[in-house]
Amino acid sequence: QLTTKYQKRGPSPSEIYEDPRNEHLLVWIGAPEHGRLYPRSMAAVSPWDSSVQGGDAGWEGIRVYRGKILSLDKHLRRLMRSAKALGFKNVHTKEQVTEAIFQTLAANGMRDNAHMRLTLTRGEKCTSSMNPDFNVYGTTLIILPEWKPTEGATTYDNTKGITLISASQRRNSPNTCDSKIHHNNMINNILPKIQANLAGAADAIMLDVDGYVSETNATNIFMVDDEGTLLTPHGDHCLPGVTRGTVIVLAKELGIPCDVRRVSLAEFHAAEEVFTTGTMGELTPVTVIDGRVIGTGSRGDITKRLQDAYKTLPEREGWATEIPSFE
């Protein structure tokens, strides 16, 4: 078979899959009312799809914990906002996306320790062009599920922490490509990630066009100053992440002062604690930035308190969506 030959193009599955179950996943792909599940070896989108033609798509990452999906409604509402801002037509409904998610989880037997990447493209075109007038088939929904721990090869060490550098690239502003749209135009993030890889760091801090900290290439970022106040950059030049918003709520519950404002790189260099936030990796302590040791060089008390509170969310009312029985 062509797929068997194609699979032999690189390293063996045992060398590349962190979890061997990921070799045989079922992936959801399709237009409204025409989606279906495909084996990983056969999963594909059309070369005429807008995601291929021009990165014309939005996306979300969601996590599965102990039979529940954390913050599903928040993620899907943001996905729909992105689709509206991008002017998509004949869009999957929130209910259709939810049902496709449940079917994908059921088909893969996933109820815990899993992550899904949802991509909603403008859809397939009838001819090669960047003109949306040629998108006549409706949006394309892709649900890519994986067995993926919160601390692993594709995430971070949430106990020992990570090292960051500052990127030479600036985070794009709303003048060019607004990050409030959770879009697939990721080159602005990929270039700093390459820079971090070459420097032996986990990720890179990106500054906005005025020189203030925006976020990292992959996550939002927080710091704790010497007065115990939690600070995070405003959302003008970054994606105001779901996990970022959750941490701000948890800080209030725990009585931790929190301020959202412009924060300079020098403030992060001199911080008592720094951590990053994201759906895939949760809350990750940062111990070194640009060679400066942060605080004591280990995870701080406020970071640990917020991590512990975050782990309780799947069992708290209103924070997670129950996955239906697979029977």
C-alpha positions in Angstrom: 0.0 0.0 0.0 1.1 3.6 -0.6 0.5 4.5 3.0 2.8 1.6 4.2 5.6 2.8 1.9 5.0 6.4 3.0 5.3 5.4 6.7 8.8 4.0 6.0 10.1 7.4 4.9 11.5 8.3 8.3 12.4 6.8 11.7 10.5 3.8 13.1 7.4 4.5 15.3 9.2 3.3 18.4 11.8 6.0 17.8 9.4 9.0 17.4 6.2 8.3 19.3 6.4 9.2 23.0 3.3 7.0 23.5 3.1 4.0 21.1 -0.7 4.4 21.0 -0.2 7.5 18.9 0.8 5.4 15.9 -2.8 4.2 15.4 -4.9 7.3 16.1 -8.2 8.1 14.4 -8.4 11.7 13.2 -11.6 13.7 12.4 -11.6 15.6 9.1 -14.4 17.2 7.1 -16.8 19.9 6.1 -20.1 20.5 8.0 -22.2 17.3 8.0 -19.5 15.6 5.9 -16.8 14.9 8.5 -15.6 11.4 9.4 -12.8 9.6 11.2 -9.6 8.5 9.3 -6.7 6.3 10.4 -3.6 8.3 11.1 -1.9 6.8 8.1 -4.7 8.0 5.8 -5.5 11.3 7.3 -5.2 14.2 4.9 -6.7 17.5 3.8 -7.1 18.6 0.2 -4.2 20.5 -1.4 -6.9 23.1 -2.3 -7.8 23.6 1.4 -7.2 27.1 2.7 -5.0 25.9 5.5 -2.6 24.6 2.8 -3.1 27.5 0.3 -2.4 30.3 2.8 -2.5 29.2 6.5 -6.1 30.5 6.5 -7.5 28.8 9.6 -8.0 29.1 13.3 -7.2 26.6 16.0 -7.6 25.6 19.6 -5.8 23.1 22.0 -7.9 21.3 24.6 -7.0 18.9 27.3 -8.8 15.8 28.7 -8.6 15.0 32.4 -10.2 12.1 34.2 -13.3 11.9 31.9 -13.7 15.6 31.4 -12.6 18.3 29.0 -11.3 21.4 30.8 -12.7 24.8 29.7 -14.3 23.4 26.6 -16.9 26.1 26.3 -14.3 28.9 26.5 -12.1 27.2 23.8 -15.1 26.7 21.4 -16.4 30.2 21.9 -12.9 31.6 21.0 -12.8 29.3 18.0 -16.1 30.7 16.8 -15.0 34.3 17.4 -11.9 33.6 15.3 -14.0 32.2 12.5 -16.3 35.2 12.6 -13.4 37.7 12.6 -11.9 35.9 9.7 -15.2 36.0 7.8 -15.6 32.3 7.4 -18.9 31.1 5.7 -20.9 27.9 6.1 -19.1 27.3 9.4 -19.5 24.3 11.6 -21.7 25.0 14.6 -20.5 24.8 18.1 -22.8 21.8 18.6 -21.3 20.0 15.5 -17.8 20.6 16.8 -18.7 19.3 20.2 -20.3 16.1 18.8 -17.2 15.5 16.6 -14.9 15.9 19.6 -17.0 13.3 21.6 -16.9 10.9 18.6 -13.2 11.3 18.2 -12.5 10.7 21.9 -14.8 7.6 21.9 -13.2 6.1 18.8 -9.7 6.5 20.3 -10.8 5.4 23.8 -9.5 8.6 25.4 -10.8 9.7 28.8 -7.6 11.0 30.4 -4.1 12.3 29.8 -5.0 13.3 26.2 -4.7 16.5 24.2 -6.6 17.5 21.1 -5.7 20.1 18.5 -8.8 21.5 16.8 -8.3 23.3 13.5 -11.1 25.1 11.6 -10.0 26.2 8.1 -11.9 28.4 5.7 -12.3 25.1 3.8 -11.5 23.7 0.4 -11.3 25.9 -2.7 -12.6 25.1 -6.1 -9.4 26.6 -7.6 -6.0 27.6 -6.3 -6.3 31.2 -5.0 -6.2 33.2 -1.8 -9.6 34.7 -2.7 -12.2 33.5 -0.2 -14.9 33.7 -3.0 -13.5 30.4 -4.2 -14.3 28.7 -0.9 -17.6 27.0 -1.8 -17.7 23.9 0.3 -17.8 25.2 3.9 -15.2 25.1 6.6 -13.0 22.1 7.2 -12.8 20.8 10.8 -9.7 18.8 11.8 -9.6 17.1 15.3 -6.2 15.7 16.0 -6.1 13.7 19.3 -3.0 12.5 20.9 -2.0 10.7 24.1 0.1 13.4 25.6 1.1 14.0 29.2 1.3 17.5 30.7 5.0 16.9 31.3 6.8 15.2 28.4 8.8 15.5 25.2 6.5 18.1 23.7 5.8 20.1 26.9 7.9 21.1 29.9 9.2 20.1 33.4 6.7 21.7 35.7 8.8 21.0 38.9 12.4 21.8 37.9 11.4 24.5 35.5 12.8 25.8 32.2 15.2 28.3 30.7 14.0 31.1 28.4 15.9 33.6 26.2 14.6 36.8 24.7 13.8 36.6 21.0 15.1 39.0 18.3 11.7 39.0 16.6 8.9 41.2 17.8 5.4 39.9 18.5 3.1 41.0 15.7 0.7 43.8 16.7 -2.9 44.4 15.8 -1.6 46.7 13.1 -0.4 43.7 11.1 -2.1 40.4 12.3 -4.2 40.6 15.5 -3.5 37.9 18.0 -7.1 38.1 19.3 -7.7 35.9 16.2 -6.3 32.5 17.2 -5.0 32.0 13.7 -2.7 29.5 12.0 -0.2 32.1 10.7 2.5 30.8 13.1 5.7 31.9 11.4 6.0 34.8 13.9 6.1 32.1 16.6 8.2 29.5 14.8 11.2 31.7 14.1 11.7 32.6 17.9 11.3 28.8 18.7 14.1 28.0 16.3 16.2 30.7 18.0 15.4 29.1 21.4 16.3 25.6 20.1 19.6 26.8 18.8 20.3 28.5 22.2 19.4 25.4 24.1 16.4 27.1 25.8 12.9 25.8 26.1 11.2 28.9 24.5 11.8 32.6 23.7 10.2 35.7 25.3 8.8 38.0 22.6 8.6 41.7 23.1 5.9 43.9 21.5 6.7 46.7 19.1 7.3 49.1 22.0 9.8 46.8 23.7 7.6 45.5 26.5 7.2 41.8 27.2 4.2 40.2 25.3 4.4 36.4 25.7 6.7 33.6 24.7 6.6 32.0 21.3 4.2 29.3 22.7 2.7 30.5 26.0 1.6 33.4 28.1 3.9 34.5 30.9 3.6 35.7 34.5 6.1 37.0 37.1 6.0 37.7 40.8 7.8 40.9 42.0 9.6 41.4 45.3 6.4 42.6 47.0 4.5 39.4 46.1 2.4 40.8 43.4 1.6 38.7 40.3 2.1 40.5 37.1 1.3 39.6 33.5 1.4 41.6 30.3 -1.8 43.1 28.9 -3.4 41.3 25.9 -2.8 44.0 23.3 0.0 42.2 21.6 -0.6 38.6 22.7 -3.3 36.0 22.7 -5.2 36.4 26.0 -5.0 32.6 26.7 -7.7 30.6 28.4 -5.1 29.3 30.9 -3.9 32.8 31.5 -7.4 33.9 32.3 -7.8 30.9 34.6 -4.7 31.8 36.6 -5.9 35.4 37.1 -9.2 34.0 38.6 -7.3 31.5 40.8 -4.9 34.3 42.0 -8.0 36.2 43.2 -9.4 33.2 45.0 -6.1 32.6 46.7 -5.7 36.2 47.8 -2.6 36.8 45.6 -2.5 40.4 44.3 -2.5 40.4 40.5 -1.9 43.3 38.1 -2.3 43.2 34.3 -0.1 45.9 32.8 2.9 46.6 30.6 5.9 44.7 32.0 9.5 45.3 30.8 12.1 42.6 30.2 14.2 44.1 33.0 11.3 43.4 35.4 11.3 39.8 34.4 15.0 39.5 34.7 14.8 40.8 38.3 11.6 38.8 39.3 11.3 36.6 42.3 9.3 34.0 40.3 8.3 33.6 36.7 6.1 30.9 35.1 4.4 30.3 31.8 0.8 29.2 31.1 -0.8 27.1 28.4 -3.4 24.5 27.9 -0.9 21.8 26.8 1.7 22.3 29.5 -0.4 24.0 32.3 1.8 26.2 34.6 5.6 25.9 34.1 8.2 27.6 36.4 11.0 29.6 34.7 14.3 29.4 36.5 16.6 31.3 34.0 16.0 34.1 31.5 18.9 35.4 29.3 21.4 33.9 31.8 19.8 35.6 34.9 18.7 33.2 37.6 15.1 33.9 38.6 14.7 34.1 42.4 16.3 31.1 44.1 16.6 29.3 40.8 13.8 26.9 41.6 10.0 26.8 41.6 8.6 29.5 43.8 5.8 29.2 46.5 3.2 31.3 44.6 3.8 29.2 41.4 3.3 26.0 43.4 0.1 27.3 45.0 -1.3 28.2 41.6 -0.3 24.8 40.1 -2.0 23.0 43.0 -5.2 25.0 42.6 -5.2 24.4 38.8 -5.0 20.7 39.2 -8.3 20.7 41.1 -10.3 22.4 38.3 -11.6 19.3 36.4 -13.4 18.3 39.6 -14.8 21.8 40.3 -18.3 22.7 39.2 -18.4 24.9 36.0 -14.9 24.3 34.9 -15.1 21.1 32.8 -17.4 19.3 30.5 -18.2 15.7 31.2 -17.4 13.2 28.4 -20.4 11.0 27.6 -20.1 7.3 28.2 -18.4 5.3 25.3 -20.9 2.5 25.7 
